[in-house]
Amino acid sequence: MNAALSRFHRQLILPGFSEAAQTRLGQSHALVVGCGALGCASVDLLVRAGVGRVTIVDRDTVEETNLQRQCLYTDEDARRGVPKAEAAARRVRAINPACEVRGWVDDFRAENAREYARGATIMIDGLDNFETRYLLNDLAIDTGTPYIYCAAVGYEGMTFPIVQGEGPCLRCVFPTPPAAGSAPTCDRAGIFGPAIAVAAGYAMAVAIRRMAGIPTRGDSDLVSFDLMAPRMTRVRLGDSARCPGCSACVDRQFEFLDGSRSTRTTALCGRNAVQVLPACMGRIDLAGLRERLVAHGEFSVESGRLRGELLREATPEGGRVELTVFEDGRAIIRGSVESALALRIYAKYVGL
């Protein structure tokens, strides 16, 4: 056996695997967008399986509350507030020095999506918001690069692959993204660590087999589960599941990739604040949002707006971050004029 492949011996003896399959993995490039819980688990599995090149894009920093489920980070990373992309890349190099890894501390958006995806064999969903998932969906259809959708919140999770010409895209299954504030987030609904492991395990099984050239019949299925029930469901997806009027994979209208449906931010002059206008605006149940934010600060609802300070967030100067959300989904994040901070706060506590 090739000495470089000896570390993968237990994988090589599996049915379907071979030195040729392992070599294909070593020549593959995985783009992982988002390196929270799902991204960490996915990166860990990809690198240990022998994927030769990994690009990680994440805009956030490590926090203590991440450590319950985000397996690439340490307590020291959290104390220092290390950017997740940097901490993850450092951990990858310790796991497998032969893996070529780049960690980019950046917001994955329409303006830079094509550049980050250049040369990628596959795109992996490590995200916590729908807007960027729809951007990846557009990119997958436009470039023909497979995209593995993966999501988990609470005790539940779901995953399925989006491969141009082999079945439905994300917008066939979910034609429109949920309105801002309507979908649960980990910070509001919580997350069970094993749900991350299950979702990422199913998703990366498909990704690794595809890159190795040994796909199986069930790889196109939508898999969903609830670890509280517990139950697991598989739905066969094929060409028949494609929506004949899909705006993305049929009409090829890439609204998220061309930026026409991107969340917009505006620095408010003289107010040390940023206004966030979500791409998918809709009426928000402010009383319900207040109840879901009770663990993060004291919020009040009056005159068609929710307002309060986030106890676990700080501005670059160390001050408090104030969040105001209006019924139409618009929000003002006060305490900084940094768009990246405002987008992170909105996605985390309101939801995109």
N, C-alpha and C positions, 0 to 999 in steps of 0.2 A: 504493500500500500504506500502511496505517496506520503512522505513524512508530513507534509503540510496538511494532509487530510486526516492524520491519525487521531486528532482530538475529536473528530466527528464519528469515531468508530461505531458508537452505539446507534447513531442515526443511519449510518451507511448499511448496517445489517438489517434495517427495516425492509419489508416488502415494498418494492417500487423504487427504493433509493439505490444509488450506485455512485461510483466515482464520477461518472459523467454528470449525474444529477447534482452532486455536491459541487462540482466545478461550475455548473450553471448558477448555483446560488452564489458562489464566490464572485461571479461576474455581474451579479445583479446590483441594482441601485434602488433602495427604498427611500422614498420621501415620507417622513412622518410629520404631519402638521398638528401641532399641539402636543405638549409633553407633560400633561397632568397624569392622572391615574391610568387612563387607557393608553396614552402615549408611552409612559414608562414601561408598562407590562408588554406592550408591543415591541418596543425597542429591545428590551431584554431578551425576548424570544427570538427576534430576528438575528441579533448579534450572536447569540449562543448557537443558533442553527447554522451560522456561517455565511450570512449575507455579506458581500464584500464591501459595499459602500452604503452609508446611511447619512441622510441629511435630515436634521431636526430643526424645525422652526417653531419658536414659542416666544411669547412676549412677556411672560410672567416671571416672578421670582419665587423661590422656595419659602414656604411658611410652615410653622410648626404643625398646623392642622392638616397639612398635606401628608405627613409621615405615616398616618394610619393606613394609607393605601398606595402611595406613590413610591414604588420599590427601588428607584435608582438614587434616592436622596437620603442624606444623613441628617442627624440633629445639628451638626456643625453647619451644613448648608443652610438650614433654617435659621440658625442664630445669625449667620452672616448675611442672609437675604440674597444668596447667590442666584443669578438668573438660571432658570431651569434648563435652558438649552446648553449653557456652559457646564452645569453640574452633570447633566446627562451625558454629554460628550466625554467628559473626564472619566465617568464611570464606564462607558463603552470601551475606552482605551485600556482600562484596567482589566476588563473582562476578556477582550480579544484584541491585542495590539495590532493584529493584521488587518482589522477592519478600518477602512478609511471613513472617518466620521467628521462631519462639520456641524457645529451647533450655531444657529443664527438667532440672536436675540432680536426678534422683529415681529411685527404684526403681519400675518399672511393676508394679503389683500389683492384686489384686482390689478393694481399697478405693478406688483412684483411676482405674482403667481407663476407666470410663464417662466421667469428666470429661475425660480427655485425648483420648478418641475423639469427643467431642461435635463435630458438624459435619464430621467427616472424610469425604472422598469415597472414600478408600482407605486401607488399613493395610498398612505395609511391614515385613517381618521383617528386622531387622538384628541378630538375637539369637545367643546362644551357648548357650542352654539350652532344654530341651524344656518345662519347666514353664510358662514365659511364653508359649511358642508355643501350648500348649493353652489358656491364658487368652485369647490373641488369637483362637483358633478359636471358643471359646465366645462371645466378644464379636461376632465376625463373624456367627455364626448368629443370635444374639439380636437384633442391630440391623440385619442385612441389609447391613452394610458389607463390601465385598470385602476379602479378606486375601490378600496374596501371600506364600506360604511360600517361604523361601530358606535354604539351608544350605550350608556348605562347610567341609571340614577335609582336611588333607593335600593330595592332588592331586585330590580329588573334590568334587563338588557336586550339588545337586538343587534344583529349584524347580517349583512349580505353584500355581495360584490356587485359593482357596476362596471360592466365590460361592454363597450360599444359593439353592437352586432350580436350579442349573446343573450340579451334579455332586457328587462326594463331598467330605466335609470331612476335616480332618486325622485325625480319629479313625476314619474309615472306612478310610483307608489305613494308619494306624498306630494300632490300637485302644487300646494302652496305651503310655505313655511308658516309655523304658528305665529300669531301676532306677538309683538314684544310683551313680555311679562306673563304670557299664558302657559309657557312650558316650564316644568319644574327644573331647577338647577340643583347641583350637589350642595350648594351653600344654603339652599332653602329647604330641600327635601331630604338631605342626607345621602350617604352612599355606603353600601355594605361592601367591604373589601373583597370578599369572595365573588361578588357579582362582577367586579372588574376582571378578576382572573378568568372567569368563565367566558365573558364576552370577548376579551382579548385572545383567549385560547382558541375559540372557534374562528375568530377572524384571522389570526395568524396561521392557523392550520391551512386555511384556504390560500393565504398569501404565499406561504413557504412552498406549498405543493405547486402552485402556479409558477413561481419563479424557478423551481427545480425541474419543471416540465413533467410532473406526475399528477395532474388533476384527477379528481374522482367525480363520479356522477352527481353527487350531492353538493358539489362546491357552489352551485348557483342558487342554492336554497336560501330563503330568509329564515334565520333561526332566532327565536325569541324565547325568553325564559323569565320565570319569577321564582326566586329562591326562598320566598316566604311561603308560597302555596304548598309545596313546590311543584312547578310544572315546566315543561319545555315543549315548544311547538316548532315544527318545520313546515314551511310552505314552499312548494316547488315553484320556482320562477323560471320562465322561459319566454320565448317571443310572444306567446299568447298573453303574457302579463303586461306587455308594453301598451301604453295608452296611445291610441291612434291619433289623438290630438295633442300629444305632449309638446309643449312649447320648446323644450330643450332638445330631446333626442330625435324628434320628428321635424319640427319647424326650425330647429337650430337657432333659436333665439337665446343668446347667452347673456341674459340681463345682469347676472352677477359677475361674470367674467369681464364684460365691457364696462362695468362700474355704474350702470344706470340704476341698479337697485342696491347700492351700497349704503350702509349707515353713514350719515354725514355728521361731522363735528364742527363747531364754530367756537372759537375763543371769544368770550364776551369782554370787550374792551373795558378796562377799569374796574372789573368785578372779580378778577382772579377766579374765573369760572369757565367751564366749557359746556355748551349746549350739545346734546346728543339727539339726533333725529334718526330713529331706527328705520331700516329699509322697509320693514313690514309693520306699519303703524296700525293700531286698532285700539278699541276701548279697553282700558285696563280696570279690573276690579281693585280699586285702591284699598278698600277695607281688607280684602283677602290678601293683598300684597303686604299690608301692614302686619297681619297675623303671621305671615311667613318670615318676616324680617325681625320678629320679636327677639331672637337670639343675637341679633347683630347691633342693636341700639334701640333707643326710644324714638318712635315715629308717631306723628299725628297726621290725621286726614281732615282737611277743611278746605272749603272753597275750591273743590275740584283738584286738589293736589295733595300728595303725600310728602312729608318733609321730616328730616331727622339727621342725626350724625351717626356715622358708622364707627363703632367702638374699636374694631380691629384693623382699621385702615388709617394711614397717615400720609400727609402730603410730603413732598421731597424735603420740606423744611421742618417736618416733624409735627405739624399741626393736624387738626381734625379735618376729616373729609365730610362735607355736608351733601346729602343726596335729596333732590327734589324731583318727584315724578308726577307728571300731569296725566289726566285721563286718556289722552290720545296717544300715550306712549313716549312723548317727548320728555326729556329729563335735563336737569342742570346739575352738574357736579362742581361744587365750589371748594376751593382750596388750592387749585393749580390751573394753569392754562395748558397743560400737557394733554394732547388728544389721546395719546396711548394710555395714560392713566384713566382718563374718562371712559374710554372704551372698555378697559378691563373692569372697572367698577360696574358699569352698566351690564356687561355680559354676566358678571358674577352674581349680582344681587337682583337684577331685574330680569335679564335673560334676553338674548337675541334670537 
